[in-house]
């Protein structure tokens, strides 16, 4: 399923975490931590396998599991620039976050 995310980079900012998301293919994404707060190290980059579901035009649910065992699910509203992110870390802690998502300017 080709979608509008593929081949594009976005900046996600949920306050405690700021990342660049690069949607490489329908099934893979590379994220780079710009600011990690207490959640992760600045500069951490990882390629993850993703599941992407289009909820409606310009709204996607994106889910993945990281090498650390952390699981992440986003609802990304690209029309309104809003992101909802839920993450469960390997230690069992659970985070619900809301913030912004915007295309990365070239």
C-alpha positions in Angstrom: 0.0 0.0 0.0 1.7 3.2 -1.2 0.8 6.2 1.0 1.7 9.9 1.2 4.3 9.3 4.0 6.7 7.3 1.9 9.9 9.0 0.9 9.2 12.0 3.2 10.8 13.3 6.5 8.8 14.8 9.3 9.7 16.5 12.7 7.7 15.2 15.6 7.7 17.2 18.8 5.9 15.9 21.9 7.7 18.1 24.4 9.7 15.4 26.2 10.9 13.9 22.9 11.7 15.4 19.5 12.5 13.2 16.6 12.9 13.1 12.8 10.9 10.4 11.1 11.9 9.3 7.6 9.4 6.9 6.0 11.7 4.9 3.8 9.1 2.4 2.5 5.6 1.1 3.3 7.1 -1.2 5.8 10.2 0.7 7.2 11.0 4.0 8.9 14.2 5.5 10.2 13.9 7.7 13.3 16.6 10.0 14.7 16.3 11.5 18.2 16.9 15.2 18.1 16.0 15.8 21.8 15.4 12.8 24.0 14.7 14.3 27.4 14.7 11.4 29.9 13.3 8.9 27.4 16.3 8.2 25.2 19.7 9.5 24.0 20.0 12.5 21.7 21.3 11.3 18.3 20.0 7.8 18.6 19.0 6.5 15.1 17.2 3.3 14.3 15.5 1.7 11.3 12.3 -0.1 12.3 9.7 -2.2 10.6 6.4 -0.4 10.6 2.7 -1.2 10.1 0.9 1.8 8.6 -2.9 2.1 8.4 -4.5 5.1 6.7 -7.5 6.1 8.9 -8.7 8.8 6.5 -6.8 11.0 4.0 -3.8 12.5 5.8 -4.4 10.6 9.1 -2.3 7.5 9.7 -1.8 5.0 12.5 1.9 3.9 12.6 3.2 1.1 14.9 6.6 -0.5 15.4 8.8 -2.3 17.9 12.3 -1.0 18.6 15.5 -3.1 19.1 15.3 -2.2 22.8 11.9 -3.9 23.0 10.0 -0.6 23.3 6.7 -0.5 21.3 5.3 2.6 19.8 2.0 3.5 18.2 1.3 6.9 16.6 -1.8 8.5 15.3 -0.4 11.1 12.9 -2.8 13.8 11.7 -0.9 15.4 8.9 -3.8 17.7 7.9 -3.8 19.4 11.3 -0.1 18.8 12.3 -1.0 16.9 15.4 0.5 13.6 16.6 -0.6 11.3 19.4 2.1 8.9 20.5 1.9 5.9 22.9 5.0 4.1 23.9 5.7 1.2 26.2 9.3 0.9 27.3 11.2 -2.3 28.1 10.9 -1.6 31.9 7.0 -1.6 31.5 6.6 2.2 31.8 3.9 3.6 29.5 3.8 7.1 28.0 1.0 8.9 26.3 2.1 12.0 24.5 0.5 14.6 22.2 2.4 17.1 20.1 3.1 18.4 16.6 4.2 16.8 13.4 5.4 18.8 10.4 7.2 18.0 7.1 10.9 18.7 7.3 11.8 21.7 5.2 14.4 21.1 2.5 
